[in-house]
Amino acid sequence: MKKFNWKIKTLTGALGLGFALVSGQAAAANDSYEDNSIDSVGTINANGVWVPDANSTINTGDILLAAVEFGTHNGVAYPAGTGLTGIAAVQVATIIPTGTTNTIVFNPVSVGIDAILNAFGVSQTVTGGGAGGGAMVALWYQASGSILNLDQSLLPSPGLSCATLTACIGQATLGTQYEVMGFNGDLDNIWAAFNAATNTAVVLASDPSFAFGTYNAALSVLYNNTGLNIIADAKNCSPICGAGDGKSDVLISGGINGGAGLAAGLTGQGVVATDDAQYSQTIPEPASLALLGIGLIGLGAMRRKSSV
């Protein structure tokens, strides 16, 4: 899978005066998640009902909705029976033909991500941008029963634990709300797919090992219940970001794959593809916090000595 090569820039604290005093910038560490998901295409009608796409073509205004499950955090698998799940929902803003494929630019869903949840019978709301305020990804941490088995390598075997999109969305939104990402007015916010196919019938009929395009996003954190201090605007989103300072809170890079083998209960509700993605954000390096503690101890010692 081709992805933009976003390199992590680290900031290193400085020691000085023999007291291990740390400079104002702490060192930074990459915080990463890897997911698997199933992707559907449809719209929300005037009655707030999810209507699966009927023309087998992605068009302007269509909503792409995914049930998401993360297998690892910083390369470490979640303990059995726990995990991170959620939904991603974006709406097609522009389709730009590029030869035999397309570049597709997405916006947040106009009716809001809460309307997506309501359409699938989920009563809870998303904190931060849920009711049309820019949310595009909402995640929940589950202490038990989180395994959706969305890994595309399990197909065409019937490995999924949810047989319908309604069941998948319901299961993916259980637990404690963990993090919400999307657009918040940052000029660098963007979500776009490249070398993408718009014929969803072809995608659905193809093996999950076959790729139909990549996508990249530069998002802002709208709600943080991770317990981590996510550093704002610490990720370099060049070359796809907008006209801002070239930095964002979160980067996402993923690929759309075939959906052959998906259950009829899923495809009947508009599921056409499988998907895998990597999420990356920046947090303070744990070692830098230890150095900061040493620096404060040294500063305290220096002050006590000067007061004698």
C-alpha positions as CSV (number, residue, x, y, z in Angstrom):
1,M,0.0,0.0,0.0
2,K,1.4,3.4,-0.9
3,K,1.3,6.0,1.8
4,F,2.8,9.5,2.2
5,N,6.0,9.3,4.2
6,W,5.2,11.5,7.1
7,K,8.2,11.7,9.3
8,I,8.0,12.2,13.0
9,K,9.8,15.3,14.3
10,T,11.0,14.9,17.8
11,L,11.9,17.7,20.2
12,T,14.7,17.0,22.7
13,G,14.9,18.6,26.1
14,A,18.2,20.2,27.1
15,L,20.1,19.7,30.3
16,G,22.2,22.5,31.9
17,L,23.9,24.0,34.9
18,G,24.7,20.6,36.4
19,F,21.2,20.5,37.8
20,A,19.6,18.6,34.9
21,L,17.3,21.5,34.1
22,V,15.1,20.8,31.1
23,S,14.3,23.4,28.4
24,G,10.7,24.5,27.8
25,Q,10.1,21.9,25.0
26,A,9.9,18.3,26.2
27,A,10.8,15.4,24.0
28,A,7.9,14.0,22.0
29,A,6.9,10.4,21.2
30,N,4.7,8.9,18.5
31,D,1.4,7.4,19.6
32,S,0.0,5.1,17.0
33,Y,-3.0,2.8,16.4
34,E,-3.7,0.4,13.6
35,D,-7.3,-0.6,12.6
36,N,-9.4,-2.8,10.5
37,S,-12.8,-1.8,9.3
38,I,-15.7,-2.5,6.9
39,D,-16.9,0.4,4.7
40,S,-20.4,1.2,3.6
41,V,-21.9,3.8,1.2
42,G,-25.3,5.5,1.6
43,T,-27.1,8.6,2.8
44,I,-29.3,9.7,5.6
45,N,-32.8,10.6,4.3
46,A,-35.2,13.3,5.6
47,N,-36.6,10.9,8.2
48,G,-33.2,10.2,9.6
49,V,-33.0,6.7,8.1
50,W,-29.8,5.1,6.6
51,V,-30.4,4.4,2.9
52,P,-27.8,2.2,1.3
53,D,-26.4,3.3,-2.1
54,A,-28.5,1.9,-4.9
55,N,-26.5,2.9,-8.0
56,S,-23.2,1.1,-7.3
57,T,-21.4,4.4,-7.8
58,I,-19.9,6.9,-5.3
59,N,-21.4,10.3,-6.0
60,T,-21.1,13.8,-4.4
61,G,-23.1,13.9,-1.2
62,D,-22.7,10.1,-0.5
63,I,-21.7,9.2,3.0
64,L,-19.0,6.7,3.6
65,L,-19.5,5.0,6.9
66,A,-17.1,2.5,8.6
67,A,-17.3,0.3,11.7
68,V,-13.7,0.3,13.1
69,E,-11.7,-2.0,15.3
70,F,-8.2,-1.4,16.4
71,G,-5.9,-4.4,16.9
72,T,-2.8,-2.7,18.3
73,H,-1.7,0.4,20.2
74,N,1.9,1.4,19.6
75,G,2.5,-2.1,18.1
76,V,1.1,-3.9,21.1
77,A,-2.1,-6.0,20.9
78,Y,-4.9,-5.1,23.2
79,P,-5.4,-7.7,25.9
80,A,-8.0,-10.4,25.1
81,G,-11.5,-9.3,25.7
82,T,-10.6,-5.6,25.6
83,G,-10.1,-3.1,22.8
84,L,-10.7,0.1,21.0
85,T,-13.6,0.4,18.5
86,G,-15.6,3.1,16.8
87,I,-17.0,4.6,13.7
88,A,-15.7,6.8,10.9
89,A,-18.1,8.8,8.8
90,V,-17.3,11.2,5.9
91,Q,-19.3,12.8,3.1
92,V,-18.1,13.2,-0.5
93,A,-17.5,16.9,-1.3
94,T,-15.7,16.7,-4.6
95,I,-14.7,13.9,-7.1
96,I,-11.8,14.8,-9.4
97,P,-11.2,12.3,-12.3
98,T,-7.5,11.5,-12.6
99,G,-7.2,9.3,-15.7
100,T,-8.8,5.9,-14.9
101,T,-9.2,6.6,-11.2
102,N,-10.3,9.5,-9.1
103,T,-9.3,11.9,-6.2
104,I,-12.1,12.2,-3.8
105,V,-12.2,15.0,-1.2
106,F,-14.4,14.5,1.9
107,N,-16.0,16.8,4.5
108,P,-17.7,15.9,7.8
109,V,-21.2,14.5,7.4
110,S,-23.5,17.5,7.0
111,V,-26.2,16.2,9.4
112,G,-23.6,15.3,12.0
113,I,-22.2,12.1,13.3
114,D,-24.9,11.9,15.9
115,A,-27.4,11.5,13.2
116,I,-25.5,8.5,11.9
117,L,-25.6,6.9,15.4
118,N,-29.4,7.6,15.6
119,A,-30.0,6.0,12.2
120,F,-28.6,2.8,13.6
121,G,-30.4,2.9,16.9
122,V,-27.5,4.1,19.0
123,S,-28.9,6.5,21.6
124,Q,-25.6,8.0,22.9
125,T,-24.1,11.2,21.4
126,V,-20.5,12.1,20.5
127,T,-18.7,14.6,22.7
128,G,-17.2,17.3,20.6
129,G,-18.6,18.0,17.1
130,G,-21.2,15.2,17.2
131,A,-24.3,17.1,16.0
132,G,-22.8,18.5,12.9
133,G,-19.8,20.1,14.5
134,G,-17.1,18.4,12.5
135,A,-16.6,15.0,14.0
136,M,-15.5,12.3,11.6
137,V,-14.0,9.6,13.8
138,A,-15.4,8.6,17.2
139,L,-13.8,5.9,19.3
140,W,-14.8,3.9,22.4
141,Y,-12.7,1.8,24.7
142,Q,-14.3,-1.5,25.6
143,A,-13.3,-3.5,28.7
144,S,-15.0,-6.6,27.4
145,G,-16.6,-8.1,24.3
146,S,-14.9,-5.7,21.9
147,I,-13.8,-8.3,19.2
148,L,-15.6,-7.6,15.9
149,N,-13.1,-9.6,13.8
150,L,-13.0,-7.0,11.1
151,D,-9.6,-8.1,9.9
152,Q,-9.9,-8.5,6.1
153,S,-7.5,-11.5,6.2
154,L,-10.4,-13.4,7.8
155,L,-12.5,-13.1,4.6
156,P,-14.1,-14.8,2.8
157,S,-14.4,-17.0,5.9
158,P,-17.4,-15.9,8.1
159,G,-15.2,-14.6,10.9
160,L,-17.2,-11.4,11.6
161,S,-19.0,-11.4,14.9
162,C,-21.6,-9.0,13.6
163,A,-23.8,-10.1,10.7
164,T,-25.4,-6.8,9.8
165,L,-24.1,-3.2,9.6
166,T,-26.6,-2.2,12.3
167,A,-25.1,-4.9,14.6
168,C,-21.5,-3.8,13.8
169,I,-22.2,-0.1,14.5
170,G,-24.0,-1.0,17.7
171,Q,-21.1,-3.2,18.9
172,A,-18.5,-0.7,17.8
173,T,-20.0,2.1,19.9
174,L,-20.2,0.3,23.2
175,G,-17.9,1.1,26.2
176,T,-16.4,4.4,27.3
177,Q,-16.0,7.2,24.8
178,Y,-12.2,7.5,24.2
179,E,-11.4,10.1,21.5
180,V,-13.1,12.1,18.8
181,M,-11.3,13.5,15.7
182,G,-12.4,15.7,12.8
183,F,-12.5,19.2,11.4
184,N,-12.4,22.2,13.8
185,G,-11.6,25.1,11.5
186,D,-7.9,24.4,11.2
187,L,-6.9,25.3,7.6
188,D,-4.9,22.1,7.5
189,N,-7.8,19.8,8.1
190,I,-8.3,17.5,5.2
191,W,-9.6,14.0,4.3
192,A,-8.9,12.8,0.7
193,A,-8.7,9.5,-1.2
194,F,-6.3,9.0,-4.1
195,N,-6.3,6.6,-7.1
196,A,-9.8,5.7,-5.9
197,A,-12.5,3.7,-7.7
198,T,-16.0,5.0,-7.7
199,N,-17.7,1.7,-9.0
200,T,-18.6,0.1,-5.8
201,A,-19.9,-3.1,-7.5
202,V,-16.4,-3.8,-8.7
203,V,-15.0,-3.2,-5.2
204,L,-17.5,-5.5,-3.6
205,A,-16.9,-8.3,-6.0
206,S,-13.1,-8.2,-5.5
207,D,-10.9,-10.1,-3.1
208,P,-9.9,-8.2,0.1
209,S,-6.3,-8.5,-0.9
210,F,-6.9,-6.2,-3.9
211,A,-6.5,-2.5,-3.3
212,F,-8.7,0.2,-4.8
213,G,-7.0,3.3,-3.6
214,T,-5.5,5.0,-0.5
215,Y,-6.7,7.8,1.7
216,N,-5.0,10.3,4.0
217,A,-6.4,12.7,6.6
218,A,-5.1,15.5,8.8
219,L,-7.5,15.9,11.7
220,S,-7.9,17.8,14.9
221,V,-8.7,16.2,18.3
222,L,-12.2,17.3,19.3
223,Y,-12.4,15.3,22.5
224,N,-9.7,13.5,24.4
225,N,-10.5,11.0,27.1
226,T,-7.4,8.8,26.4
227,G,-5.5,9.8,29.5
228,L,-2.7,11.0,27.2
229,N,-1.5,14.5,26.7
230,I,-1.9,14.7,22.9
231,I,0.3,17.6,21.6
232,A,-1.7,19.9,19.2
233,D,-0.3,20.6,15.8
234,A,2.7,18.3,16.3
235,K,2.3,16.2,13.1
236,N,3.7,17.4,9.7
237,C,0.8,16.8,7.3
238,S,2.6,17.9,4.1
239,P,2.0,17.5,1.2
240,I,-1.7,16.9,1.5
241,C,-2.8,19.4,4.1
242,G,-4.5,22.7,3.5
243,A,-3.3,26.3,3.6
244,G,-2.4,26.6,7.3
245,D,0.9,26.0,9.0
246,G,1.3,22.5,7.6
247,K,0.7,20.8,10.9
248,S,-2.2,18.9,12.5
249,D,-3.1,16.9,15.6
250,V,-3.7,13.5,14.0
251,L,-2.7,11.8,10.8
252,I,-4.5,8.9,9.2
253,S,-3.3,6.8,6.3
254,G,-5.2,3.8,5.0
255,G,-6.3,1.8,2.0
256,I,-9.6,0.6,0.6
257,N,-9.7,-3.1,-0.3
258,G,-12.2,-5.5,-1.9
259,G,-15.3,-6.8,-0.1
260,A,-15.8,-10.3,-1.5
261,G,-17.0,-12.7,1.1
262,L,-18.9,-10.1,3.2
263,A,-22.2,-11.4,4.6
264,A,-25.4,-10.6,2.9
265,G,-26.7,-8.8,6.0
266,L,-23.8,-6.4,5.6
267,T,-23.9,-5.8,1.8
268,G,-27.6,-5.4,2.0
269,Q,-27.0,-2.3,4.2
270,G,-24.5,-0.8,1.8
271,V,-21.2,-2.4,2.9
272,V,-18.9,-2.7,-0.1
273,A,-15.3,-2.8,1.1
274,T,-12.8,-3.7,3.7
275,D,-10.3,-1.2,5.0
276,D,-7.1,-0.9,7.1
277,A,-5.6,2.3,8.4
278,Q,-2.9,3.7,10.7
279,Y,-3.5,6.6,13.1
280,S,-0.6,8.7,14.4
281,Q,-0.5,11.5,17.0
282,T,2.1,12.9,19.3
283,I,2.5,12.8,23.1
284,P,5.3,13.8,25.5
285,E,8.1,11.3,25.6
286,P,7.9,9.5,29.0
287,A,11.6,9.9,29.5
288,S,11.3,13.7,29.1
289,L,8.8,13.8,32.0
290,A,11.4,12.0,34.2
291,L,14.0,14.5,33.2
292,L,11.6,17.3,34.0
293,G,11.2,15.9,37.4
294,I,15.0,15.7,37.9
295,G,15.2,19.3,36.7
296,L,12.7,20.5,39.2
297,I,14.5,18.7,42.0
298,G,17.7,20.4,40.9
299,L,16.0,23.8,40.8
300,G,14.6,23.2,44.3
301,A,18.1,22.3,45.6
302,M,19.6,25.4,43.9
303,R,16.9,27.6,45.6
304,R,17.5,26.1,49.0
305,K,21.2,26.6,48.7
306,S,20.8,30.2,47.7
307,S,18.6,30.9,50.7
308,V,21.1,29.6,53.2
